[in-house]
Amino acid sequence: MNKSELVSAIAKRADVPASTVDSVLAGLQDELVDAITRGEKVAVSGLLTVERTQRSARTGRNPQTGESIDIPAANTVKVTAGSNLKKAASSVPV
């Protein structure tokens, strides 16, 4: 599902205009980016948690040449599924 399909599905389910849903999703994106920039953790109960984490510097390997390379430390984003997402995933047969 891409963004436009998500907007349409939410608009239909919530019985609101798609433009409103698109604006809300844009606002959510802006707030998530701002919170991560500030180093804050964002938790939407039952759905997901988003937080900035630090990755240590390490030595990697170029898979084509086998040459060792130094990978610098970096900030990254960690997204953790909430209980409702985990329950939905586990209820689908394998």
PyMOL Python script that loads the backbone (N, CA, C, O; Angstrom):
from pymol import cmd

cmd.read_pdbstr("""\
ATOM      1  N   MET A   1       0.846  -1.165   0.000  1.00  0.00           N
ATOM      2  CA  MET A   1       0.000   0.000   0.000  1.00  0.00           C
ATOM      3  C   MET A   1       0.897   1.237   0.000  1.00  0.00           C
ATOM      4  O   MET A   1       1.778   1.375   0.849  1.00  0.00           O
ATOM      5  N   ASN A   2       0.668   2.125  -0.951  1.00  0.00           N
ATOM      6  CA  ASN A   2       1.443   3.358  -0.986  1.00  0.00           C
ATOM      7  C   ASN A   2       0.665   4.485  -0.294  1.00  0.00           C
ATOM      8  O   ASN A   2      -0.435   4.260   0.210  1.00  0.00           O
ATOM      9  N   LYS A   3       1.233   5.689  -0.271  1.00  0.00           N
ATOM     10  CA  LYS A   3       0.625   6.786   0.486  1.00  0.00           C
ATOM     11  C   LYS A   3      -0.757   7.149  -0.050  1.00  0.00           C
ATOM     12  O   LYS A   3      -1.681   7.345   0.739  1.00  0.00           O
ATOM     13  N   SER A   4      -0.923   7.242  -1.352  1.00  0.00           N
ATOM     14  CA  SER A   4      -2.228   7.635  -1.897  1.00  0.00           C
ATOM     15  C   SER A   4      -3.291   6.579  -1.600  1.00  0.00           C
ATOM     16  O   SER A   4      -4.447   6.919  -1.346  1.00  0.00           O
ATOM     17  N   GLU A   5      -2.912   5.314  -1.631  1.00  0.00           N
ATOM     18  CA  GLU A   5      -3.864   4.248  -1.279  1.00  0.00           C
ATOM     19  C   GLU A   5      -4.218   4.316   0.201  1.00  0.00           C
ATOM     20  O   GLU A   5      -5.370   4.104   0.577  1.00  0.00           O
ATOM     21  N   LEU A   6      -3.229   4.611   1.040  1.00  0.00           N
ATOM     22  CA  LEU A   6      -3.478   4.756   2.470  1.00  0.00           C
ATOM     23  C   LEU A   6      -4.411   5.930   2.740  1.00  0.00           C
ATOM     24  O   LEU A   6      -5.341   5.810   3.537  1.00  0.00           O
ATOM     25  N   VAL A   7      -4.174   7.054   2.089  1.00  0.00           N
ATOM     26  CA  VAL A   7      -5.032   8.233   2.258  1.00  0.00           C
ATOM     27  C   VAL A   7      -6.462   7.896   1.857  1.00  0.00           C
ATOM     28  O   VAL A   7      -7.398   8.245   2.576  1.00  0.00           O
ATOM     29  N   SER A   8      -6.647   7.236   0.740  1.00  0.00           N
ATOM     30  CA  SER A   8      -7.987   6.872   0.280  1.00  0.00           C
ATOM     31  C   SER A   8      -8.678   5.923   1.252  1.00  0.00           C
ATOM     32  O   SER A   8      -9.861   6.083   1.550  1.00  0.00           O
ATOM     33  N   ALA A   9      -7.935   4.938   1.742  1.00  0.00           N
ATOM     34  CA  ALA A   9      -8.522   3.961   2.658  1.00  0.00           C
ATOM     35  C   ALA A   9      -8.940   4.616   3.980  1.00  0.00           C
ATOM     36  O   ALA A   9     -10.016   4.326   4.504  1.00  0.00           O
ATOM     37  N   ILE A  10      -8.096   5.491   4.514  1.00  0.00           N
ATOM     38  CA  ILE A  10      -8.427   6.169   5.767  1.00  0.00           C
ATOM     39  C   ILE A  10      -9.595   7.120   5.559  1.00  0.00           C
ATOM     40  O   ILE A  10     -10.480   7.202   6.411  1.00  0.00           O
ATOM     41  N   ALA A  11      -9.612   7.841   4.440  1.00  0.00           N
ATOM     42  CA  ALA A  11     -10.706   8.772   4.152  1.00  0.00           C
ATOM     43  C   ALA A  11     -12.038   8.032   4.086  1.00  0.00           C
ATOM     44  O   ALA A  11     -13.047   8.508   4.607  1.00  0.00           O
ATOM     45  N   LYS A  12     -12.035   6.877   3.449  1.00  0.00           N
ATOM     46  CA  LYS A  12     -13.266   6.081   3.334  1.00  0.00           C
ATOM     47  C   LYS A  12     -13.693   5.553   4.706  1.00  0.00           C
ATOM     48  O   LYS A  12     -14.872   5.616   5.057  1.00  0.00           O
ATOM     49  N   ARG A  13     -12.737   5.033   5.483  1.00  0.00           N
ATOM     50  CA  ARG A  13     -13.048   4.457   6.788  1.00  0.00           C
ATOM     51  C   ARG A  13     -13.529   5.525   7.771  1.00  0.00           C
ATOM     52  O   ARG A  13     -14.455   5.285   8.546  1.00  0.00           O
ATOM     53  N   ALA A  14     -12.902   6.701   7.740  1.00  0.00           N
ATOM     54  CA  ALA A  14     -13.235   7.758   8.691  1.00  0.00           C
ATOM     55  C   ALA A  14     -14.324   8.691   8.162  1.00  0.00           C
ATOM     56  O   ALA A  14     -14.789   9.569   8.889  1.00  0.00           O
ATOM     57  N   ASP A  15     -14.732   8.512   6.914  1.00  0.00           N
ATOM     58  CA  ASP A  15     -15.760   9.345   6.283  1.00  0.00           C
ATOM     59  C   ASP A  15     -15.382  10.828   6.333  1.00  0.00           C
ATOM     60  O   ASP A  15     -16.184  11.676   6.724  1.00  0.00           O
ATOM     61  N   VAL A  16     -14.147  11.118   5.930  1.00  0.00           N
ATOM     62  CA  VAL A  16     -13.658  12.492   5.822  1.00  0.00           C
ATOM     63  C   VAL A  16     -13.016  12.661   4.456  1.00  0.00           C
ATOM     64  O   VAL A  16     -12.651  11.675   3.815  1.00  0.00           O
ATOM     65  N   PRO A  17     -12.875  13.900   4.004  1.00  0.00           N
ATOM     66  CA  PRO A  17     -12.258  14.122   2.688  1.00  0.00           C
ATOM     67  C   PRO A  17     -10.799  13.651   2.649  1.00  0.00           C
ATOM     68  O   PRO A  17     -10.080  13.737   3.645  1.00  0.00           O
ATOM     69  N   ALA A  18     -10.385  13.161   1.499  1.00  0.00           N
ATOM     70  CA  ALA A  18      -9.014  12.686   1.338  1.00  0.00           C
ATOM     71  C   ALA A  18      -8.008  13.809   1.561  1.00  0.00           C
ATOM     72  O   ALA A  18      -6.901  13.558   2.037  1.00  0.00           O
ATOM     73  N   SER A  19      -8.373  15.029   1.229  1.00  0.00           N
ATOM     74  CA  SER A  19      -7.458  16.155   1.430  1.00  0.00           C
ATOM     75  C   SER A  19      -7.180  16.379   2.915  1.00  0.00           C
ATOM     76  O   SER A  19      -6.072  16.765   3.291  1.00  0.00           O
ATOM     77  N   THR A  20      -8.178  16.139   3.753  1.00  0.00           N
ATOM     78  CA  THR A  20      -7.993  16.267   5.200  1.00  0.00           C
ATOM     79  C   THR A  20      -7.036  15.195   5.711  1.00  0.00           C
ATOM     80  O   THR A  20      -6.138  15.484   6.503  1.00  0.00           O
ATOM     81  N   VAL A  21      -7.228  13.971   5.262  1.00  0.00           N
ATOM     82  CA  VAL A  21      -6.356  12.874   5.667  1.00  0.00           C
ATOM     83  C   VAL A  21      -4.928  13.141   5.205  1.00  0.00           C
ATOM     84  O   VAL A  21      -3.981  12.907   5.956  1.00  0.00           O
ATOM     85  N   ASP A  22      -4.767  13.628   3.985  1.00  0.00           N
ATOM     86  CA  ASP A  22      -3.441  13.932   3.464  1.00  0.00           C
ATOM     87  C   ASP A  22      -2.762  15.015   4.307  1.00  0.00           C
ATOM     88  O   ASP A  22      -1.563  14.934   4.575  1.00  0.00           O
ATOM     89  N   SER A  23      -3.521  16.018   4.720  1.00  0.00           N
ATOM     90  CA  SER A  23      -2.972  17.081   5.574  1.00  0.00           C
ATOM     91  C   SER A  23      -2.555  16.533   6.939  1.00  0.00           C
ATOM     92  O   SER A  23      -1.510  16.909   7.471  1.00  0.00           O
ATOM     93  N   VAL A  24      -3.366  15.651   7.497  1.00  0.00           N
ATOM     94  CA  VAL A  24      -3.046  15.052   8.793  1.00  0.00           C
ATOM     95  C   VAL A  24      -1.774  14.207   8.694  1.00  0.00           C
ATOM     96  O   VAL A  24      -0.914  14.281   9.571  1.00  0.00           O
ATOM     97  N   LEU A  25      -1.651  13.413   7.644  1.00  0.00           N
ATOM     98  CA  LEU A  25      -0.448  12.601   7.467  1.00  0.00           C
ATOM     99  C   LEU A  25       0.787  13.476   7.259  1.00  0.00           C
ATOM    100  O   LEU A  25       1.867  13.146   7.750  1.00  0.00           O
ATOM    101  N   ALA A  26       0.639  14.582   6.541  1.00  0.00           N
ATOM    102  CA  ALA A  26       1.764  15.507   6.359  1.00  0.00           C
ATOM    103  C   ALA A  26       2.165  16.113   7.702  1.00  0.00           C
ATOM    104  O   ALA A  26       3.352  16.269   7.990  1.00  0.00           O
ATOM    105  N   GLY A  27       1.163  16.455   8.527  1.00  0.00           N
ATOM    106  CA  GLY A  27       1.450  16.984   9.857  1.00  0.00           C
ATOM    107  C   GLY A  27       2.136  15.953  10.736  1.00  0.00           C
ATOM    108  O   GLY A  27       3.064  16.285  11.475  1.00  0.00           O
ATOM    109  N   LEU A  28       1.687  14.704  10.662  1.00  0.00           N
ATOM    110  CA  LEU A  28       2.307  13.624  11.423  1.00  0.00           C
ATOM    111  C   LEU A  28       3.766  13.457  11.005  1.00  0.00           C
ATOM    112  O   LEU A  28       4.645  13.306  11.854  1.00  0.00           O
ATOM    113  N   GLN A  29       4.018  13.485   9.716  1.00  0.00           N
ATOM    114  CA  GLN A  29       5.390  13.355   9.223  1.00  0.00           C
ATOM    115  C   GLN A  29       6.258  14.492   9.747  1.00  0.00           C
ATOM    116  O   GLN A  29       7.373  14.257  10.213  1.00  0.00           O
ATOM    117  N   ASP A  30       5.757  15.719   9.675  1.00  0.00           N
ATOM    118  CA  ASP A  30       6.523  16.873  10.156  1.00  0.00           C
ATOM    119  C   ASP A  30       6.827  16.760  11.645  1.00  0.00           C
ATOM    120  O   ASP A  30       7.944  17.052  12.074  1.00  0.00           O
ATOM    121  N   GLU A  31       5.847  16.342  12.431  1.00  0.00           N
ATOM    122  CA  GLU A  31       6.047  16.213  13.878  1.00  0.00           C
ATOM    123  C   GLU A  31       7.037  15.094  14.209  1.00  0.00           C
ATOM    124  O   GLU A  31       7.864  15.248  15.107  1.00  0.00           O
ATOM    125  N   LEU A  32       6.959  13.976  13.495  1.00  0.00           N
ATOM    126  CA  LEU A  32       7.906  12.886  13.717  1.00  0.00           C
ATOM    127  C   LEU A  32       9.329  13.333  13.400  1.00  0.00           C
ATOM    128  O   LEU A  32      10.256  13.040  14.156  1.00  0.00           O
ATOM    129  N   VAL A  33       9.506  14.037  12.293  1.00  0.00           N
ATOM    130  CA  VAL A  33      10.833  14.517  11.910  1.00  0.00           C
ATOM    131  C   VAL A  33      11.356  15.496  12.960  1.00  0.00           C
ATOM    132  O   VAL A  33      12.519  15.415  13.356  1.00  0.00           O
ATOM    133  N   ASP A  34      10.507  16.419  13.414  1.00  0.00           N
ATOM    134  CA  ASP A  34      10.928  17.387  14.430  1.00  0.00           C
ATOM    135  C   ASP A  34      11.293  16.698  15.742  1.00  0.00           C
ATOM    136  O   ASP A  34      12.297  17.046  16.364  1.00  0.00           O
ATOM    137  N   ALA A  35      10.491  15.729  16.166  1.00  0.00           N
ATOM    138  CA  ALA A  35      10.750  15.022  17.421  1.00  0.00           C
ATOM    139  C   ALA A  35      12.055  14.234  17.344  1.00  0.00           C
ATOM    140  O   ALA A  35      12.839  14.248  18.292  1.00  0.00           O
ATOM    141  N   ILE A  36      12.296  13.548  16.231  1.00  0.00           N
ATOM    142  CA  ILE A  36      13.525  12.776  16.063  1.00  0.00           C
ATOM    143  C   ILE A  36      14.725  13.720  16.039  1.00  0.00           C
ATOM    144  O   ILE A  36      15.776  13.399  16.593  1.00  0.00           O
ATOM    145  N   THR A  37      14.578  14.870  15.407  1.00  0.00           N
ATOM    146  CA  THR A  37      15.658  15.862  15.368  1.00  0.00           C
ATOM    147  C   THR A  37      16.004  16.335  16.776  1.00  0.00           C
ATOM    148  O   THR A  37      17.176  16.545  17.090  1.00  0.00           O
ATOM    149  N   ARG A  38      14.988  16.503  17.627  1.00  0.00           N
ATOM    150  CA  ARG A  38      15.204  16.921  19.012  1.00  0.00           C
ATOM    151  C   ARG A  38      15.665  15.770  19.901  1.00  0.00           C
ATOM    152  O   ARG A  38      16.044  15.999  21.050  1.00  0.00           O
ATOM    153  N   GLY A  39      15.641  14.554  19.403  1.00  0.00           N
ATOM    154  CA  GLY A  39      16.057  13.395  20.185  1.00  0.00           C
ATOM    155  C   GLY A  39      14.945  12.821  21.052  1.00  0.00           C
ATOM    156  O   GLY A  39      15.210  12.050  21.974  1.00  0.00           O
ATOM    157  N   GLU A  40      13.717  13.189  20.763  1.00  0.00           N
ATOM    158  CA  GLU A  40      12.570  12.703  21.542  1.00  0.00           C
ATOM    159  C   GLU A  40      12.047  11.383  20.977  1.00  0.00           C
ATOM    160  O   GLU A  40      12.168  11.102  19.785  1.00  0.00           O
ATOM    161  N   LYS A  41      11.471  10.597  21.856  1.00  0.00           N
ATOM    162  CA  LYS A  41      10.835   9.338  21.491  1.00  0.00           C
ATOM    163  C   LYS A  41       9.345   9.614  21.279  1.00  0.00           C
ATOM    164  O   LYS A  41       8.726  10.315  22.079  1.00  0.00           O
ATOM    165  N   VAL A  42       8.773   9.072  20.218  1.00  0.00           N
ATOM    166  CA  VAL A  42       7.350   9.251  19.928  1.00  0.00           C
ATOM    167  C   VAL A  42       6.688   7.887  20.026  1.00  0.00           C
ATOM    168  O   VAL A  42       7.088   6.947  19.340  1.00  0.00           O
ATOM    169  N   ALA A  43       5.671   7.777  20.881  1.00  0.00           N
ATOM    170  CA  ALA A  43       4.964   6.509  21.052  1.00  0.00           C
ATOM    171  C   ALA A  43       3.479   6.722  20.784  1.00  0.00           C
ATOM    172  O   ALA A  43       2.846   7.590  21.384  1.00  0.00           O
ATOM    173  N   VAL A  44       2.938   5.922  19.880  1.00  0.00           N
ATOM    174  CA  VAL A  44       1.502   5.888  19.619  1.00  0.00           C
ATOM    175  C   VAL A  44       1.040   4.539  20.159  1.00  0.00           C
ATOM    176  O   VAL A  44       1.274   3.501  19.540  1.00  0.00           O
ATOM    177  N   SER A  45       0.388   4.560  21.310  1.00  0.00           N
ATOM    178  CA  SER A  45       0.034   3.329  22.024  1.00  0.00           C
ATOM    179  C   SER A  45      -0.657   2.319  21.123  1.00  0.00           C
ATOM    180  O   SER A  45      -1.623   2.641  20.431  1.00  0.00           O
ATOM    181  N   GLY A  46      -0.149   1.100  21.141  1.00  0.00           N
ATOM    182  CA  GLY A  46      -0.730   0.011  20.380  1.00  0.00           C
ATOM    183  C   GLY A  46      -0.307  -0.028  18.929  1.00  0.00           C
ATOM    184  O   GLY A  46      -0.481  -1.047  18.261  1.00  0.00           O
ATOM    185  N   LEU A  47       0.252   1.078  18.424  1.00  0.00           N
ATOM    186  CA  LEU A  47       0.595   1.131  17.006  1.00  0.00           C
ATOM    187  C   LEU A  47       2.100   1.029  16.778  1.00  0.00           C
ATOM    188  O   LEU A  47       2.576   0.066  16.176  1.00  0.00           O
ATOM    189  N   LEU A  48       2.849   2.022  17.260  1.00  0.00           N
ATOM    190  CA  LEU A  48       4.292   1.993  17.049  1.00  0.00           C
ATOM    191  C   LEU A  48       5.003   2.979  17.954  1.00  0.00           C
ATOM    192  O   LEU A  48       4.391   3.872  18.540  1.00  0.00           O
ATOM    193  N   THR A  49       6.315   2.794  18.052  1.00  0.00           N
ATOM    194  CA  THR A  49       7.196   3.705  18.763  1.00  0.00           C
ATOM    195  C   THR A  49       8.346   4.036  17.828  1.00  0.00           C
ATOM    196  O   THR A  49       8.912   3.153  17.182  1.00  0.00           O
ATOM    197  N   VAL A  50       8.687   5.329  17.762  1.00  0.00           N
ATOM    198  CA  VAL A  50       9.769   5.793  16.903  1.00  0.00           C
ATOM    199  C   VAL A  50      10.762   6.543  17.777  1.00  0.00           C
ATOM    200  O   VAL A  50      10.376   7.420  18.549  1.00  0.00           O
ATOM    201  N   GLU A  51      12.056   6.195  17.656  1.00  0.00           N
ATOM    202  CA  GLU A  51      13.070   6.882  18.442  1.00  0.00           C
ATOM    203  C   GLU A  51      14.385   6.926  17.692  1.00  0.00           C
ATOM    204  O   GLU A  51      14.658   6.097  16.823  1.00  0.00           O
ATOM    205  N   ARG A  52      15.201   7.922  18.050  1.00  0.00           N
ATOM    206  CA  ARG A  52      16.538   8.044  17.464  1.00  0.00           C
ATOM    207  C   ARG A  52      17.497   7.222  18.310  1.00  0.00           C
ATOM    208  O   ARG A  52      17.455   7.271  19.540  1.00  0.00           O
ATOM    209  N   THR A  53      18.359   6.469  17.645  1.00  0.00           N
ATOM    210  CA  THR A  53      19.369   5.688  18.347  1.00  0.00           C
ATOM    211  C   THR A  53      20.733   5.985  17.734  1.00  0.00           C
ATOM    212  O   THR A  53      20.831   6.537  16.638  1.00  0.00           O
ATOM    213  N   GLN A  54      21.778   5.611  18.460  1.00  0.00           N
ATOM    214  CA  GLN A  54      23.137   5.810  17.966  1.00  0.00           C
ATOM    215  C   GLN A  54      23.742   4.470  17.588  1.00  0.00           C
ATOM    216  O   GLN A  54      23.610   3.484  18.313  1.00  0.00           O
ATOM    217  N   ARG A  55      24.400   4.450  16.453  1.00  0.00           N
ATOM    218  CA  ARG A  55      25.099   3.258  15.993  1.00  0.00           C
ATOM    219  C   ARG A  55      26.599   3.527  16.142  1.00  0.00           C
ATOM    220  O   ARG A  55      27.099   4.541  15.656  1.00  0.00           O
ATOM    221  N   SER A  56      27.294   2.645  16.794  1.00  0.00           N
ATOM    222  CA  SER A  56      28.732   2.811  17.033  1.00  0.00           C
ATOM    223  C   SER A  56      29.528   2.658  15.740  1.00  0.00           C
ATOM    224  O   SER A  56      29.071   2.050  14.772  1.00  0.00           O
ATOM    225  N   ALA A  57      30.725   3.223  15.754  1.00  0.00           N
ATOM    226  CA  ALA A  57      31.639   3.029  14.632  1.00  0.00           C
ATOM    227  C   ALA A  57      32.053   1.557  14.608  1.00  0.00           C
ATOM    228  O   ALA A  57      32.170   0.913  15.650  1.00  0.00           O
ATOM    229  N   ARG A  58      32.267   1.048  13.417  1.00  0.00           N
ATOM    230  CA  ARG A  58      32.613  -0.366  13.304  1.00  0.00           C
ATOM    231  C   ARG A  58      33.393  -0.604  12.023  1.00  0.00           C
ATOM    232  O   ARG A  58      33.501   0.281  11.174  1.00  0.00           O
ATOM    233  N   THR A  59      33.929  -1.796  11.895  1.00  0.00           N
ATOM    234  CA  THR A  59      34.643  -2.183  10.684  1.00  0.00           C
ATOM    235  C   THR A  59      33.736  -3.094   9.879  1.00  0.00           C
ATOM    236  O   THR A  59      33.182  -4.061  10.402  1.00  0.00           O
ATOM    237  N   GLY A  60      33.590  -2.773   8.598  1.00  0.00           N
ATOM    238  CA  GLY A  60      32.764  -3.587   7.712  1.00  0.00           C
ATOM    239  C   GLY A  60      33.621  -4.199   6.621  1.00  0.00           C
ATOM    240  O   GLY A  60      34.847  -4.095   6.645  1.00  0.00           O
ATOM    241  N   ARG A  61      32.968  -4.835   5.669  1.00  0.00           N
ATOM    242  CA  ARG A  61      33.687  -5.487   4.579  1.00  0.00           C
ATOM    243  C   ARG A  61      32.952  -5.212   3.281  1.00  0.00           C
ATOM    244  O   ARG A  61      31.734  -5.373   3.203  1.00  0.00           O
ATOM    245  N   ASN A  62      33.685  -4.800   2.272  1.00  0.00           N
ATOM    246  CA  ASN A  62      33.115  -4.606   0.949  1.00  0.00           C
ATOM    247  C   ASN A  62      32.822  -5.988   0.371  1.00  0.00           C
ATOM    248  O   ASN A  62      33.755  -6.769   0.183  1.00  0.00           O
ATOM    249  N   PRO A  63      31.564  -6.321   0.082  1.00  0.00           N
ATOM    250  CA  PRO A  63      31.242  -7.676  -0.382  1.00  0.00           C
ATOM    251  C   PRO A  63      31.807  -8.004  -1.760  1.00  0.00           C
ATOM    252  O   PRO A  63      31.981  -9.177  -2.089  1.00  0.00           O
ATOM    253  N   GLN A  64      32.095  -6.988  -2.568  1.00  0.00           N
ATOM    254  CA  GLN A  64      32.634  -7.260  -3.909  1.00  0.00           C
ATOM    255  C   GLN A  64      34.131  -7.533  -3.876  1.00  0.00           C
ATOM    256  O   GLN A  64      34.624  -8.406  -4.590  1.00  0.00           O
ATOM    257  N   THR A  65      34.858  -6.779  -3.038  1.00  0.00           N
ATOM    258  CA  THR A  65      36.312  -6.917  -3.032  1.00  0.00           C
ATOM    259  C   THR A  65      36.855  -7.620  -1.798  1.00  0.00           C
ATOM    260  O   THR A  65      37.992  -8.092  -1.803  1.00  0.00           O
ATOM    261  N   GLY A  66      36.052  -7.694  -0.738  1.00  0.00           N
ATOM    262  CA  GLY A  66      36.511  -8.297   0.505  1.00  0.00           C
ATOM    263  C   GLY A  66      37.350  -7.346   1.333  1.00  0.00           C
ATOM    264  O   GLY A  66      37.813  -7.713   2.413  1.00  0.00           O
ATOM    265  N   GLU A  67      37.555  -6.132   0.850  1.00  0.00           N
ATOM    266  CA  GLU A  67      38.365  -5.133   1.542  1.00  0.00           C
ATOM    267  C   GLU A  67      37.655  -4.636   2.803  1.00  0.00           C
ATOM    268  O   GLU A  67      36.446  -4.403   2.789  1.00  0.00           O
ATOM    269  N   SER A  68      38.405  -4.476   3.883  1.00  0.00           N
ATOM    270  CA  SER A  68      37.850  -3.935   5.129  1.00  0.00           C
ATOM    271  C   SER A  68      37.666  -2.432   4.986  1.00  0.00           C
ATOM    272  O   SER A  68      38.512  -1.741   4.419  1.00  0.00           O
ATOM    273  N   ILE A  69      36.545  -1.936   5.510  1.00  0.00           N
ATOM    274  CA  ILE A  69      36.280  -0.499   5.481  1.00  0.00           C
ATOM    275  C   ILE A  69      35.829  -0.064   6.867  1.00  0.00           C
ATOM    276  O   ILE A  69      35.201  -0.828   7.599  1.00  0.00           O
ATOM    277  N   ASP A  70      36.154   1.166   7.212  1.00  0.00           N
ATOM    278  CA  ASP A  70      35.720   1.730   8.483  1.00  0.00           C
ATOM    279  C   ASP A  70      34.391   2.439   8.271  1.00  0.00           C
ATOM    280  O   ASP A  70      34.274   3.303   7.403  1.00  0.00           O
ATOM    281  N   ILE A  71      33.393   2.072   9.064  1.00  0.00           N
ATOM    282  CA  ILE A  71      32.070   2.693   9.002  1.00  0.00           C
ATOM    283  C   ILE A  71      31.960   3.616  10.208  1.00  0.00           C
ATOM    284  O   ILE A  71      32.067   3.155  11.345  1.00  0.00           O
ATOM    285  N   PRO A  72      31.750   4.905   9.983  1.00  0.00           N
ATOM    286  CA  PRO A  72      31.710   5.847  11.094  1.00  0.00           C
ATOM    287  C   PRO A  72      30.445   5.694  11.944  1.00  0.00           C
ATOM    288  O   PRO A  72      29.455   5.109  11.504  1.00  0.00           O
ATOM    289  N   ALA A  73      30.493   6.226  13.163  1.00  0.00           N
ATOM    290  CA  ALA A  73      29.323   6.236  14.031  1.00  0.00           C
ATOM    291  C   ALA A  73      28.245   7.106  13.378  1.00  0.00           C
ATOM    292  O   ALA A  73      28.555   8.047  12.647  1.00  0.00           O
ATOM    293  N   ALA A  74      26.989   6.783  13.647  1.00  0.00           N
ATOM    294  CA  ALA A  74      25.888   7.532  13.029  1.00  0.00           C
ATOM    295  C   ALA A  74      24.638   7.441  13.890  1.00  0.00           C
ATOM    296  O   ALA A  74      24.484   6.518  14.690  1.00  0.00           O
ATOM    297  N   ASN A  75      23.754   8.405  13.717  1.00  0.00           N
ATOM    298  CA  ASN A  75      22.424   8.338  14.313  1.00  0.00           C
ATOM    299  C   ASN A  75      21.519   7.618  13.333  1.00  0.00           C
ATOM    300  O   ASN A  75      21.691   7.740  12.121  1.00  0.00           O
ATOM    301  N   THR A  76      20.562   6.872  13.845  1.00  0.00           N
ATOM    302  CA  THR A  76      19.605   6.166  13.007  1.00  0.00           C
ATOM    303  C   THR A  76      18.246   6.206  13.693  1.00  0.00           C
ATOM    304  O   THR A  76      18.139   6.665  14.830  1.00  0.00           O
ATOM    305  N   VAL A  77      17.230   5.740  13.026  1.00  0.00           N
ATOM    306  CA  VAL A  77      15.874   5.731  13.572  1.00  0.00           C
ATOM    307  C   VAL A  77      15.455   4.288  13.811  1.00  0.00           C
ATOM    308  O   VAL A  77      15.665   3.417  12.967  1.00  0.00           O
ATOM    309  N   LYS A  78      14.864   4.053  14.963  1.00  0.00           N
ATOM    310  CA  LYS A  78      14.359   2.725  15.318  1.00  0.00           C
ATOM    311  C   LYS A  78      12.841   2.818  15.407  1.00  0.00           C
ATOM    312  O   LYS A  78      12.304   3.667  16.119  1.00  0.00           O
ATOM    313  N   VAL A  79      12.155   1.945  14.684  1.00  0.00           N
ATOM    314  CA  VAL A  79      10.695   1.874  14.723  1.00  0.00           C
ATOM    315  C   VAL A  79      10.322   0.520  15.301  1.00  0.00           C
ATOM    316  O   VAL A  79      10.736  -0.521  14.791  1.00  0.00           O
ATOM    317  N   THR A  80       9.534   0.543  16.374  1.00  0.00           N
ATOM    318  CA  THR A  80       9.115  -0.687  17.034  1.00  0.00           C
ATOM    319  C   THR A  80       7.605  -0.834  16.899  1.00  0.00           C
ATOM    320  O   THR A  80       6.860   0.107  17.171  1.00  0.00           O
ATOM    321  N   ALA A  81       7.159  -1.999  16.485  1.00  0.00           N
ATOM    322  CA  ALA A  81       5.726  -2.252  16.340  1.00  0.00           C
ATOM    323  C   ALA A  81       5.058  -2.309  17.705  1.00  0.00           C
ATOM    324  O   ALA A  81       5.619  -2.841  18.662  1.00  0.00           O
ATOM    325  N   GLY A  82       3.856  -1.756  17.784  1.00  0.00           N
ATOM    326  CA  GLY A  82       3.079  -1.804  19.011  1.00  0.00           C
ATOM    327  C   GLY A  82       2.292  -3.097  19.122  1.00  0.00           C
ATOM    328  O   GLY A  82       2.334  -3.946  18.231  1.00  0.00           O
ATOM    329  N   SER A  83       1.580  -3.234  20.219  1.00  0.00           N
ATOM    330  CA  SER A  83       0.874  -4.486  20.504  1.00  0.00           C
ATOM    331  C   SER A  83      -0.185  -4.820  19.462  1.00  0.00           C
ATOM    332  O   SER A  83      -0.352  -5.991  19.119  1.00  0.00           O
ATOM    333  N   ASN A  84      -0.905  -3.828  18.950  1.00  0.00           N
ATOM    334  CA  ASN A  84      -1.940  -4.117  17.951  1.00  0.00           C
ATOM    335  C   ASN A  84      -1.333  -4.597  16.639  1.00  0.00           C
ATOM    336  O   ASN A  84      -1.880  -5.496  16.000  1.00  0.00           O
ATOM    337  N   LEU A  85      -0.216  -4.016  16.231  1.00  0.00           N
ATOM    338  CA  LEU A  85       0.447  -4.474  15.007  1.00  0.00           C
ATOM    339  C   LEU A  85       1.011  -5.877  15.186  1.00  0.00           C
ATOM    340  O   LEU A  85       0.909  -6.712  14.288  1.00  0.00           O
ATOM    341  N   LYS A  86       1.609  -6.135  16.349  1.00  0.00           N
ATOM    342  CA  LYS A  86       2.159  -7.464  16.614  1.00  0.00           C
ATOM    343  C   LYS A  86       1.058  -8.520  16.630  1.00  0.00           C
ATOM    344  O   LYS A  86       1.233  -9.619  16.104  1.00  0.00           O
ATOM    345  N   LYS A  87      -0.069  -8.181  17.234  1.00  0.00           N
ATOM    346  CA  LYS A  87      -1.207  -9.125  17.285  1.00  0.00           C
ATOM    347  C   LYS A  87      -1.731  -9.398  15.880  1.00  0.00           C
ATOM    348  O   LYS A  87      -2.035 -10.544  15.549  1.00  0.00           O
ATOM    349  N   ALA A  88      -1.841  -8.361  15.047  1.00  0.00           N
ATOM    350  CA  ALA A  88      -2.322  -8.538  13.678  1.00  0.00           C
ATOM    351  C   ALA A  88      -1.386  -9.418  12.869  1.00  0.00           C
ATOM    352  O   ALA A  88      -1.835 -10.274  12.107  1.00  0.00           O
ATOM    353  N   ALA A  89      -0.077  -9.209  13.033  1.00  0.00           N
ATOM    354  CA  ALA A  89       0.903 -10.015  12.294  1.00  0.00           C
ATOM    355  C   ALA A  89       0.876 -11.470  12.737  1.00  0.00           C
ATOM    356  O   ALA A  89       0.998 -12.376  11.913  1.00  0.00           O
ATOM    357  N   SER A  90       0.716 -11.696  14.035  1.00  0.00           N
ATOM    358  CA  SER A  90       0.756 -13.076  14.534  1.00  0.00           C
ATOM    359  C   SER A  90      -0.530 -13.846  14.243  1.00  0.00           C
ATOM    360  O   SER A  90      -0.537 -15.075  14.303  1.00  0.00           O
ATOM    361  N   SER A  91      -1.621 -13.138  13.926  1.00  0.00           N
ATOM    362  CA  SER A  91      -2.882 -13.818  13.659  1.00  0.00           C
ATOM    363  C   SER A  91      -2.987 -14.332  12.220  1.00  0.00           C
ATOM    364  O   SER A  91      -3.901 -15.092  11.898  1.00  0.00           O
ATOM    365  N   VAL A  92      -2.063 -13.925  11.363  1.00  0.00           N
ATOM    366  CA  VAL A  92      -2.073 -14.375   9.967  1.00  0.00           C
ATOM    367  C   VAL A  92      -1.334 -15.705   9.882  1.00  0.00           C
ATOM    368  O   VAL A  92      -0.192 -15.806  10.331  1.00  0.00           O
ATOM    369  N   PRO A  93      -1.974 -16.734   9.308  1.00  0.00           N
ATOM    370  CA  PRO A  93      -1.295 -18.031   9.204  1.00  0.00           C
ATOM    371  C   PRO A  93      -0.068 -17.960   8.307  1.00  0.00           C
ATOM    372  O   PRO A  93      -0.025 -17.194   7.345  1.00  0.00           O
ATOM    373  N   VAL A  94       0.920 -18.769   8.639  1.00  0.00           N
ATOM    374  CA  VAL A  94       2.183 -18.790   7.881  1.00  0.00           C
ATOM    375  C   VAL A  94       2.042 -19.650   6.669  1.00  0.00           C
ATOM    376  O   VAL A  94       2.993 -19.796   5.901  1.00  0.00           O
TER     377      VAL A  94
END
""", "prot")
cmd.dss("prot")
cmd.show_as("cartoon", "prot")
cmd.util.cbc("prot")
cmd.orient("prot")
